[in-house]
């Protein structure tokens, strides 16, 4: 599996002798074929005692990746460019080509203390809750060209089975099959006959509170949907400047402002509750907290809760996460 998570370093090491010139040619593209000329060429002279040159290529790749918004998928569909990019790495020593490598790259990151390898599915294995109304989210999957990948859905009550087959390298499949929305389902991602990832999606019916759908870029670098089921509270913070006014004439009216507000602007925030969730959601909440791009009901927000206790059921009983988000845009549009 050749995947680069660009929020963490991806090092290219070139060995030689002191004074040699090491180069790395990076070819980065989202759609179509590989460009004919390098997107970047990195170069340095080997001068250290280890006789090696080191290049971190992640920052150069990351700037080509972009996420605008999550688009729903009925059953299975393609990634949207440039949610990931293709990368061809050509190292050179004194202008002589060395062994090249080909990757795909996402806006994800590696855990600092965890070295366990990941599979080709861009969602952490576990049990997730979803709303029975609206779109439920999607699992993003990378199907290497040498493999055949299927997504198997099994109803949690009926035991009925539905299977989708990937038809291109990068596709996303719905969390919940359309025939299993009310009962939930188990999802197995099967690569060349071997199960590589398993998920459980459990339905929640919330008749009282307004549901809020949170889409964020997870640690794998792809969209993930999290539903906040319980009570929400919206707050408006208003700022401006107040000045003492000079009245036009002694014959003033009582309707004129003696003190006047100017440059008023508002900033909205919202406090949300997940509802009762399992211990596993500590990992989901951590992914959300570390995300650099978050949408709430389709609008850009930033998580304003900077300290979050990772709850365990054995300590607190029922687990609910209470988080506050600030909308990333002001109330008044003052852009020209």
VMD Tcl script that draws the C-alpha trace (Angstrom):
set ca {
  {0.00 0.00 0.00}
  {1.62 3.23 -1.17}
  {-0.23 6.07 0.55}
  {1.30 9.33 1.76}
  {-0.40 11.17 4.63}
  {0.77 14.71 3.98}
  {0.20 16.17 7.45}
  {3.09 13.95 8.60}
  {6.58 13.85 7.08}
  {7.29 11.56 4.14}
  {11.04 11.23 3.91}
  {13.05 10.33 0.84}
  {16.60 9.24 1.67}
  {19.38 9.21 -0.92}
  {22.70 7.60 -0.04}
  {25.98 8.63 -1.66}
  {29.31 10.10 -0.70}
  {30.29 13.54 0.52}
  {29.95 16.12 -2.21}
  {27.45 14.16 -4.32}
  {24.35 16.02 -5.54}
  {21.06 14.42 -4.50}
  {17.82 15.32 -6.27}
  {14.16 14.42 -5.98}
  {11.76 15.07 -8.85}
  {8.14 15.18 -7.73}
  {5.32 14.73 -10.22}
  {1.94 15.58 -8.64}
  {-1.41 15.40 -10.43}
  {-5.08 15.00 -9.51}
  {-6.68 13.89 -12.77}
  {-5.55 12.71 -16.17}
  {-2.04 11.49 -16.87}
  {1.27 12.27 -15.18}
  {2.71 15.67 -16.17}
  {5.63 15.62 -18.59}
  {7.81 17.80 -16.38}
  {8.33 17.65 -12.59}
  {5.97 19.67 -10.41}
  {8.90 20.24 -8.05}
  {12.60 19.49 -8.19}
  {14.40 19.35 -4.84}
  {18.19 19.33 -4.66}
  {20.93 19.36 -2.02}
  {24.54 18.33 -1.63}
  {25.46 15.44 0.63}
  {27.61 16.89 3.42}
  {26.76 14.93 6.59}
  {28.78 12.13 8.18}
  {26.10 9.55 7.32}
  {26.66 10.30 3.61}
  {22.92 10.64 3.07}
  {20.55 13.39 1.95}
  {17.04 13.65 3.39}
  {14.00 15.23 1.74}
  {10.57 15.72 3.34}
  {8.21 15.74 0.35}
  {4.90 16.03 2.24}
  {4.59 19.87 2.27}
  {5.03 20.05 -1.49}
  {2.30 17.47 -2.08}
  {-0.15 18.78 0.51}
  {-0.72 22.09 -1.26}
  {-2.22 20.26 -4.25}
  {-4.93 18.58 -2.14}
  {-8.22 20.38 -1.52}
  {-11.59 19.55 0.06}
  {-14.55 21.80 -0.59}
  {-17.60 19.96 0.74}
  {-18.91 16.48 1.29}
  {-21.15 15.23 -1.50}
  {-23.65 12.50 -0.72}
  {-23.49 9.17 -2.48}
  {-26.53 6.98 -3.12}
  {-24.66 3.68 -3.12}
  {-21.15 3.98 -4.60}
  {-19.35 6.81 -6.37}
  {-15.95 8.28 -7.18}
  {-13.74 10.56 -5.11}
  {-13.82 14.18 -6.19}
  {-10.56 15.69 -7.46}
  {-8.43 16.88 -5.77}
  {-9.46 15.10 -2.55}
  {-6.38 13.01 -3.19}
  {-3.51 13.31 -5.66}
  {-1.21 10.94 -7.52}
  {2.51 11.22 -6.84}
  {5.50 9.89 -8.76}
  {8.85 10.25 -6.98}
  {12.07 10.06 -8.98}
  {15.23 10.27 -6.84}
  {18.54 11.00 -8.52}
  {22.20 10.94 -7.53}
  {24.52 13.10 -9.63}
  {21.76 13.28 -12.29}
  {21.46 9.46 -12.49}
  {17.99 8.02 -11.90}
  {17.53 5.79 -8.85}
  {14.56 3.52 -8.07}
  {11.32 5.48 -8.45}
  {8.05 5.12 -6.49}
  {4.39 5.82 -7.15}
  {1.87 6.84 -4.47}
  {-1.47 8.38 -3.82}
  {-1.52 11.13 -1.19}
  {-4.23 12.41 1.15}
  {-4.50 15.20 3.71}
  {-4.19 12.73 6.59}
  {-1.59 12.17 9.29}
  {0.29 9.39 11.06}
  {-0.16 8.86 14.80}
  {3.01 9.83 16.68}
  {3.14 6.74 18.91}
  {1.35 4.21 16.72}
  {3.29 2.46 13.99}
  {0.59 -0.07 13.03}
  {0.07 -0.23 9.28}
  {-3.22 0.92 7.79}
  {-5.34 -0.71 5.13}
  {-6.76 0.92 2.01}
  {-9.96 2.09 3.74}
  {-9.99 5.69 4.94}
  {-12.20 5.20 7.99}
  {-11.22 3.80 11.38}
  {-12.88 0.46 12.12}
  {-15.61 0.61 14.77}
  {-19.31 1.10 15.45}
  {-20.97 4.33 14.33}
  {-24.41 5.88 14.90}
  {-26.40 7.48 12.10}
  {-29.71 9.27 11.61}
  {-32.39 7.43 9.67}
  {-33.19 10.64 7.77}
  {-30.91 12.50 5.36}
  {-27.57 11.31 4.03}
  {-25.60 9.00 6.29}
  {-22.02 9.44 5.04}
  {-19.58 7.34 3.03}
  {-16.57 5.05 3.41}
  {-13.67 6.09 1.16}
  {-11.70 3.17 -0.31}
  {-8.54 2.90 -2.41}
  {-8.64 -0.16 -4.66}
  {-5.12 -0.90 -5.89}
  {-5.11 -1.87 -9.56}
  {-4.05 -5.44 -8.79}
  {-7.02 -6.14 -6.52}
  {-10.75 -6.74 -6.68}
  {-12.67 -4.99 -3.90}
  {-16.25 -5.59 -2.74}
  {-18.34 -3.88 -0.07}
  {-20.66 -6.35 1.65}
  {-23.69 -5.11 3.63}
  {-25.46 -7.38 6.13}
  {-28.69 -6.26 7.84}
  {-28.37 -6.26 11.62}
  {-31.87 -7.66 12.11}
  {-32.90 -9.34 8.87}
  {-29.49 -10.79 8.02}
  {-30.08 -9.89 4.37}
  {-26.98 -9.33 2.26}
  {-26.21 -6.77 -0.46}
  {-22.86 -6.39 -2.24}
  {-21.32 -3.52 -4.19}
  {-18.24 -3.91 -6.37}
  {-15.69 -1.16 -6.93}
  {-15.20 -0.21 -10.56}
  {-12.35 2.31 -10.27}
  {-9.28 2.89 -8.10}
  {-10.80 5.39 -5.68}
  {-14.47 5.18 -4.70}
  {-16.72 5.89 -1.75}
  {-19.55 3.63 -0.60}
  {-22.51 4.62 1.56}
  {-22.40 3.80 5.27}
  {-25.82 2.17 5.08}
  {-27.41 0.29 2.21}
  {-30.70 1.80 1.04}
  {-32.59 -1.43 1.94}
  {-31.26 -1.41 5.53}
  {-31.77 2.17 6.70}
  {-34.21 1.30 9.50}
  {-32.30 -1.72 10.87}
  {-28.66 -0.72 10.36}
  {-25.97 -2.91 8.86}
  {-22.58 -4.50 9.16}
  {-20.16 -3.45 6.42}
  {-17.24 -5.61 5.34}
  {-14.65 -4.38 2.85}
  {-13.31 -7.45 1.05}
  {-10.14 -7.29 -1.04}
  {-9.33 -10.31 -3.21}
  {-11.52 -12.48 -0.98}
  {-9.94 -11.25 2.28}
  {-11.80 -9.01 4.71}
  {-9.65 -5.95 5.39}
  {-12.08 -3.77 7.38}
  {-15.34 -4.20 9.30}
  {-17.83 -1.57 10.48}
  {-21.19 -1.50 12.25}
  {-23.66 1.31 11.58}
  {-26.44 1.64 14.13}
  {-29.63 3.68 13.51}
  {-30.80 6.34 15.97}
  {-34.30 7.80 15.83}
  {-34.36 11.26 17.45}
  {-37.92 12.68 17.33}
  {-37.38 15.66 19.65}
  {-34.14 17.52 18.90}
  {-32.85 19.04 15.69}
  {-30.11 16.87 14.19}
  {-26.81 18.46 13.14}
  {-24.54 16.78 10.59}
  {-20.83 17.37 11.08}
  {-18.46 16.57 8.20}
  {-14.73 16.69 8.86}
  {-11.47 15.53 7.30}
  {-10.32 12.62 9.45}
  {-6.83 11.35 10.17}
  {-6.91 9.32 6.95}
  {-7.44 12.54 4.98}
  {-11.03 11.93 3.81}
  {-14.50 13.16 4.74}
  {-16.19 11.54 7.72}
  {-19.73 12.26 8.92}
  {-20.69 12.53 12.58}
  {-24.25 13.24 13.72}
  {-25.03 15.27 16.86}
  {-28.39 13.95 18.04}
  {-29.26 15.81 21.22}
  {-29.81 19.34 22.56}
  {-28.13 22.27 20.82}
  {-27.76 25.93 21.83}
  {-26.80 28.78 19.50}
  {-25.05 31.91 20.83}
  {-24.52 35.26 19.10}
  {-21.54 37.39 20.16}
  {-21.71 40.99 18.94}
  {-18.83 43.45 18.79}
  {-18.60 47.06 17.65}
  {-17.52 50.56 18.59}
  {-19.56 53.13 20.55}
  {-18.98 56.88 20.24}
  {-20.40 60.00 21.86}
  {-22.11 61.98 19.11}
  {-22.10 65.73 18.52}
  {-25.68 66.85 18.05}
  {-26.47 68.82 14.89}
  {-27.99 71.81 16.71}
  {-29.36 72.86 20.09}
  {-32.79 72.03 18.72}
  {-32.23 68.27 18.97}
  {-34.94 65.64 19.03}
  {-35.25 62.89 21.58}
  {-34.93 60.33 18.75}
  {-31.31 61.23 17.98}
  {-28.53 59.07 19.39}
  {-26.27 60.76 21.91}
  {-24.23 57.54 21.95}
  {-24.07 55.66 18.64}
  {-22.85 52.15 17.77}
  {-20.72 51.70 14.64}
  {-19.00 48.80 12.87}
  {-21.28 46.20 14.37}
  {-20.41 42.57 13.55}
  {-21.66 39.29 14.91}
  {-20.07 35.90 15.46}
  {-22.26 32.85 15.97}
  {-21.35 29.70 17.86}
  {-23.27 26.54 18.62}
  {-23.04 24.04 21.45}
  {-23.90 20.44 20.53}
  {-24.33 17.04 22.16}
  {-23.64 13.70 20.55}
  {-26.15 11.77 22.62}
  {-25.20 8.45 24.21}
  {-22.26 6.86 22.42}
  {-19.78 4.02 23.03}
  {-16.22 4.17 24.35}
  {-14.99 3.94 20.74}
  {-16.21 7.49 20.10}
  {-13.20 8.85 21.99}
  {-11.23 8.10 18.84}
  {-13.85 9.73 16.63}
  {-13.86 12.88 18.76}
  {-10.05 13.00 18.70}
  {-10.14 12.81 14.90}
  {-12.65 15.67 14.86}
  {-10.56 17.76 17.27}
  {-7.44 17.31 15.12}
  {-9.22 18.10 11.85}
  {-8.27 21.26 9.97}
  {-11.50 21.37 7.97}
  {-14.92 20.98 9.55}
  {-18.39 21.64 8.16}
  {-21.57 21.76 10.22}
  {-24.76 21.34 8.21}
  {-22.71 22.38 5.18}
  {-21.26 25.56 6.75}
  {-17.59 26.02 7.72}
  {-16.90 25.96 11.46}
  {-13.97 25.67 13.84}
  {-14.07 23.56 16.97}
  {-13.96 26.01 19.90}
  {-13.61 23.32 22.59}
  {-9.88 22.97 23.05}
  {-9.82 20.60 26.03}
  {-11.87 17.41 25.73}
  {-12.02 14.60 28.27}
  {-11.84 11.23 26.52}
  {-14.66 9.48 28.35}
  {-14.86 5.81 29.36}
  {-18.12 4.13 30.24}
  {-16.59 2.30 33.20}
  {-15.86 5.69 34.81}
  {-18.84 7.84 33.84}
  {-21.60 5.43 32.85}
  {-23.39 6.84 29.82}
  {-21.10 8.79 27.49}
  {-22.10 12.08 25.86}
  {-19.71 14.56 24.26}
  {-20.59 18.24 24.58}
  {-18.72 20.41 22.05}
  {-18.84 24.04 20.98}
  {-18.20 25.19 17.42}
  {-17.66 28.72 16.12}
  {-18.91 29.50 12.65}
  {-15.98 30.43 10.42}
  {-17.86 33.34 8.83}
  {-19.32 36.48 10.43}
  {-23.01 37.40 10.38}
  {-22.60 40.42 8.08}
  {-20.98 39.95 4.68}
  {-18.49 42.81 4.29}
  {-16.45 41.26 1.49}
  {-16.22 43.30 -1.69}
}
mol new
graphics top color blue
foreach p $ca { graphics top sphere $p radius 0.5 }
foreach p [lrange $ca 0 end-1] q [lrange $ca 1 end] { graphics top cylinder $p $q radius 0.2 }
display resetview
